Structures are given as structure tokens and as C-alpha cells.
Amino acid sequence: MTTNILEFQLLTADRTGSIWPELEALSADQAWMAWGRDSYLKELPRKWDVSRSARLDGHLVGYCLGSVRGGMLWIHRFVVSDQARGRGVGAAILGEMIRVAERAELNGLILKTPLENTGAVNFYTTHGFRQICHKNKYLTLIKNFNRELVVGIHQPNYLPWLGYFYKMAISNVFIFLDDAEFPKGSYVNRNKIAINGESKWLTVPTGRSYQAAIMDSSPSGDDWVAKHLRSMESSYKRSPYFSRYFDEIAKLLVEKSTCNFADLNIALIEYVASQIGIDCVCLRSSQMNITGKSDARLADLITSVGGGTYVSGGGGANYQSEETFAKKNIQLVYTNFVPEAYPQKNSTEFIPGLGVFDALFNIGADQIGEMFKALGGRRSG
């Protein structure tokens, strides 16, 4: 068909709300794609700036709902009517989405699709997308416009400090190294809070030898949850933002207490990141089919998502090889994060290096986000 007669329209919230039954009807032959009105109207970053519908001779033939995350245009729903499939309409809509992303100075497109949806997988790979992640029968595919993505990588720690979240904030893509060997004496199962004006450990018991991967290691029992929650409540119940976040944190700890450390820690990290407004694309190394060891594997993980810059914590300078990354044309940079002192309700003098909940309860997520913005940092898109 001649695709240049397609008319593209911006899908605003109002327009989507008025025509969503028409949008839904386009995928009526695909029962697994069934959506309701709330799904169509769910608010996402810049969704109503980047979503488009396509009409041919006044008839709706396709649409794409997207948002912006990590400097990428994330495709949430891409539909072409059954009558228009195989006639170039899908390629034309995808071309329009690429133009939308380029005009917005984004770094590319990213999406998830069921592994069994071979037609979609073939369509996207034919149009320059690469498979980067495989999770729960879904593939994540990416199409990069350049190699300027900033990538952060770290083991999923328990209640990590502010510097961890700053690294996420300045990354386009953040990879949880969840298949690394569980490191003894690390922050994977412990971190610090302020108790009576002193820095004290909160430790999740492991009850095992340190040989398995983080994703294969689980807490010993669940008695520790009540102890940790009591410690948090006792230490922070008078802090200004305690009541805003504590109930959700308690719920997560209870729900994830019997999960492996990767699932437990990532759930907590992603909750805090969402409150701060961090929007990087998060992936897990265990789902990326990248083998190897040490820096060589990190470099391959970065390259696999189209990264050109690897952002590392300051401690990485003691053991990482710049040469390994340079061979892959990856620039290695260090955050050297130093948090500004903030009021701590239960301490007369500022205690640095505590887990993120200390800042969350004392100054709130918005101020943490402002702190990160003031520090600046590299990020593309």
C-alpha cells in the first residue's frame, strides 16, 4: 500500500479517553492483548507527547502508546488493524515513532513483547531492534540511535546508600548484577541506620555459606523482618517523612521476606527510585545472556545495550581496568558521590553513609531528587 497517505495524530489523554473503544477494537482478534479504559489512560512520563494514532482515508488503522524512560521512547502498545497488517502500515507507524523520538532528542526505542509473539519479534528485529533481555517469557528489545547511553551496574544491595541511587539517577540503563556470587561481608544483606545518634547495622541473616549467586541466596527465616521494622520505627517515627513511606516499605519487606536477595533488594530499590523520580531502564544481568568474568563481562553488558559510558562508584577505581573498557570504546567515569549534610532527627551531628531510608524519612524523596539535580552528572537524553 502507499503509506504516505497515512495521517498521524497525537494521542492526547482526552482523545484517547474518547476513542479508546475504537483503539481496543483494532486488537479484538488478539484476546491476550485485551485492555480496559484505565490501562489506556494510565499516566506515564511524557506519554501524551509521544503517542500516535494512524488513519487511512479517515479510518483508524493503527496506533502506538509510548512514554519516555531513561532517555528512551518506551513502546507500551503497538497495534495495527487486522485488515492493514502486511501492507506496510506497521513499518510506517514505527517510522513515525522513530521520528518522534529523534525530534525529542531521545536515544532510541525500547519495548517488551511476548517471546511466543514471533511475528512481532521478527518485525522489530527486521527494523533494527536487538534483543537485550529475556524475562518471564518476554523479550526486551532496543533500537539505539547512538552509543551515548550511560550505563550503571551494581549488585542489588539491601537498603543501599544515597550514592547508589545517584548512580541510577545519572544512568540511562541500570543493570542489577544479580547473578554475581554472594559476597561475604558486603552490603547485599545489610546496611546502616541511625540509632540513638550512632550508625548501626541492620543485617538480614543468611544462614548459609557464601558460594551461591545473589539470585540463588535467600534470607534465613523471616523473624528479621519484625526486628528491622521495629528498629526503623523506633529510630525514625518522629522524622518528618516517616509516615509517608513506612507503610509501603513494611508491606514490601513482609511480601518479599521469603524471596531471594535479588528479588527482595530490587523491590526495595525500585520502590525508592520511583519515589525519587529516577526513571532509568532497569535490567538484570541474569536475564541478558552475557557470559564472562570481571570487567570483561561488565564491558559486554554495557555494549549489549548500546552503552558508551560506564558510570562506576568511586571505589571501583581501586580494581577496575580502564583499558578493558577502552577496548570496547566505553568511557569509564566515577561518580565520587559525596552527599550534602541534611537534618537527621535522631542525631545532633550528621552521620554520612547510612542506608537511603535515613534520608527518605528525614528529608523526603523530593529533596533527595533536588540534591541529585544540584550535583549534576552525565546522562544522555
N, C-alpha and C positions, 0 to 999 in steps of 0.2 A: 504494500500500500504506500501511498505518498504521505510521509509523516509530517511534511512541513505545513499541512493544513490542520494539524492538531492545535487546539487552543489551550494554553496552560493558564490556570488561575491560582492565585494564592488561596490556600485553605486557612482562613481565619477561624477563630473559635466560633464566632456567630454563624459563619457559613457552614462549618462542619456540623454545628448543632442543628441547623435547619435541613441539611441534606443527608445526615448520617444513614437513614434507612436506604437511600439510593446508593450510598457508598457500600453499605453492608450487602446489598443485593448483588453487587459485582462478584462476590466470592461465595454466592449461595451454593455453588456446586462443590465447594470445598468445606465440608462440615467441620473439620478441625480448626478452621480459621474463624469460626463464629465469634463475634464481638457484640457487646451491648453499648448503649449510648455512653455510659460512664467511661468505658475504655477509649472511645473515640475522643472524648473531651478531657481526658486526663492531662493535667498541666505538666509540662516538661520544659526545660530551658530552651527558649527561642523556637519552640515548636510552631508557633503561628507565624514565624518569619520564614521558615524553610519548607513547610509542607505545601504540596501542589496537587491539583486535580488536572485531568486532561479530558477535553471534549473534542469530538469529531462530528462536524455538522450539527452541533448543539447537543449531541448525546454524550453522556458520561461514559468513557471507555477505560478509565484507569485513574489511579491516584497514588500518592506516596505521602505517608505521615512520617516526619522525622523530628529530630531535636539536635541540640549541639552538646557534645560531651567531650572533654579532653581536647578541644580544638578540632574535633572531627564531626562531620554530619552523620548522626546515627539514624539509620533507616529502621523504623519500627514496624512499618506495614507498607507493603508494595503490592498493589493489586491491579491486574488487567482483566477486563471482562472476558468471558469465555469466547465470545464472538470475535474479539480483537486479538486473541493470542495467536502467535505465529505469524503476525502481519507487520512486525516492526514497531508496534506501539510500545512494548516494554522497553526496547532499546531507546526509543525516543524519550520516554519518561525518565529513564536513567540518565540520558544525556542532559536533560533539563536539570536533574538533581545535581549533576556534576557542575553545571554552570552556576547553580545556586550556591554550591559550596565554594567554588572559585571566586565568585563575586563577594562572598562573605569572608574571603581570605582564610578559609579553613584549610586543614592539611590533607583532607581526603574524606572517604566514606567508610563506614563500618556497619556491620549488621550481624544478626544471628538468624539461622534458618535450620529447620529440622534436617538431620542427616539423611533421612529417608526421602526428602523432597529433592530428588535427583535433578528434576527439571530446573528448579531454582538454582541449585549448586552449579549445574552446567552453565546456566545463563550468566551467573555472576562471574565465574571463572573465565568464561569466554570474553567478558568485558573487563578483564584486567584485575579482578579481585583475587586475593590469595587467602588460603586457609591458614589461620594462625592458632586456632584453639578448638578443642573438641570437648564438650561438657554435656553430660546427661542427654545424649542423642541429638545435641545441637552443635552446629559448626559456627564458629565466628570467622567472618571473612572481612578483609580490609583491602581498600584501594587507596594507595598513597599518591599524593601529588608531588611529594619531595621527600628527602631524607632528613628533614629538620625536626622530626619528633624527638621530644625529650623523654627519656625513659628512666624510671626509678625501679630498683629491685631491692627487696629486703625479705628476710624471713618474717613470717607473721608472729609478732611478739604479743605478749599479754599486756594490755593497757599501756602501750608504748608512750614515750615522752613526746613533747611538742615537736622536737626535731624530726621525728618520724613523719608526722603529719605535714610539716613544712615541705619535706621532700615529695610527698604526694601532691601537695598544692602546686608545686612548680613542675610537675611531670604531666605530659600528655597521656602516657601509659604507665601504669604501675603494676609490676609483676610480683606477686607473692611467691617467694621461693619455698613452697610448701613441701617439696619432696627432698629438701636437704636433710641430712642426718640431724637428729635432735641434739643440739649442742649442750653439753653439761655446763651448768653454772651460767647459763645465758638468760636473756630476758624473754625467752619463749614461754616460760611458765611462772614468771614472777616480774614484779615491778614495785615501785615505791610510792607511798603516800605519806602525808604529814600526819603524825600522831603526837599530840601534846608538844608541838613545836619541833619535833625531830623527824628525820627521814627514816621510815620503817618499811621493811619488805612485806608485800603481800605475795605469798607463794602458793601456787597450785601444786598439790602433791602428785608425783608421777608414779611412785611405787614400782619402778621398773629400771632396767639397765638402759644406758643411753646408746642404743645401737640402731634403732628403727628410725625411719623418716618421721618428720614432724606430723605429716598427714596420717601416719600409722600409729601415732602415740596418743594416748588418752589419759585424762586425769584419773587418779586413784580414788574411787568413790565420789560422793557428792556432798559430804559434810562440809567441805571447804567453802562452798557457796554461801551458806548462812554465816560463817565466820567472816568472810570477806565483806558481805553486805553489812554486818554489824559494825565492822571496823570503819567502813565508809560512812555509815550513818552517824556513828559516834563522833567521827572526826569532822564531818562536813555538814551536819544537819543545820547549822546556823550560817552556813555560807550562802551568799545571795542567790545563787542559781541552783542550789541543791535540789529543790522541789521540782524544778523544770525538767531535769534529766534523770533523776534517781529511779523512778518507777520503771521507765523503759529499760534502763541498764539492768535493774534487778530482774525484769522479765527475760531479757536476753541471757543473763547468767544462768537462770533456772532452766530455760529451754535448751541451752547448749552445754550444760554441765556434763552430760554423758557423751558428748561428741569428741572427736579427736581434736588435738590442739589447733590444727589448721582451721577447722570449721568454727571452733569456739573463738579464737582470736580474730579471725577475719570478720566474723559477725559483729564483734565489738568495734573493730577498726572502721568498718564500713558505716556503722551507725554514727560514730563520732565524726567521721569525714563528711557524712551527709549533713550533719548539724552545722559544721563549719562552713559548708558550701563548696567543698572540694569536689570537683567533677571529673577527675581523671578516669580513664578507662582502666578497670582493674581486671587482671588476668591471673591465672595460677600456672606456675611452671610445670606442674604435674600433668596439665592438660594440653601442653604445647608441643609434645613430641620432639623435644630438643635434648639430645644427649650430650655427654662430655663432662668435664670437670672444671672446677675453679673458674678463673677469669675467662677461659676459652668458652665455657658454656654461657657465661653471662653475656659475652660479646655476641654469641649466636642467638641468644634470646632477644637481644636488642635489635639485631639485624632482621630477625624474623618478622618484627612488627614495623619495620621501616624506620628504626631509630637512628639518629645521627649524633645524639648527645646522651651520655650516661651520667646521671646525677647520683653521686655517692655521698654518704655521710663522711665527715672529716676523718673518722677512724680508718676508713678504707685506704688512706694514703700510706698506712703502715704495711700493707700487704698486697695491694693491687698493682698490677703491671700496666703502665700506660702504653707500653709497646704492644701488648696483646690487643688492646682496643684500637690503637692507631692502625694496625694491620687491617682492620675492618672498616677503616675510615670513620671511627667513632671517637668523638671528643669526650674525654673524661674530665668532669668538673666535680668539685666538692662543695657541699653546702656550707660547711663551717658554721653551722647554726648556733647562735647564742641568744636565748630568749631574753627579752627585756623583763625586768623585775615587775611583778604585778602584786596587788594586795592579796595576802593569804590570811584568811580569817583566824586560823589556828596557829599562827606563828608571828612573832614580833619582828623577826628578820627573814628576808627572802631565802627560801630553800630552793635552789635550782635542781633541775634534772629529775623531777618527780614525774610519775605517770600522768597522762593527759587529763585524767579526771580531776586532778588538783586544780588545773586551770579552768576546766569546764565548770566545776562547781563554784569557783571563786570569781571568775570574770565573764563566763558565758561564751558560747560559740561565736557570737558576732564579734566580740572583741578579739578573740583568737584570730579570726579571719582578718580583722583590721591589722593586727600585729604582723601577720604574714605579708599582707599587701605593702606595709611600710618597709619591710625588709627587701622587697623586690624579688628578683630571681628570674632565671631563664625559663621561658616556655614559648612554644610556637603555637600560633593560632589563638 
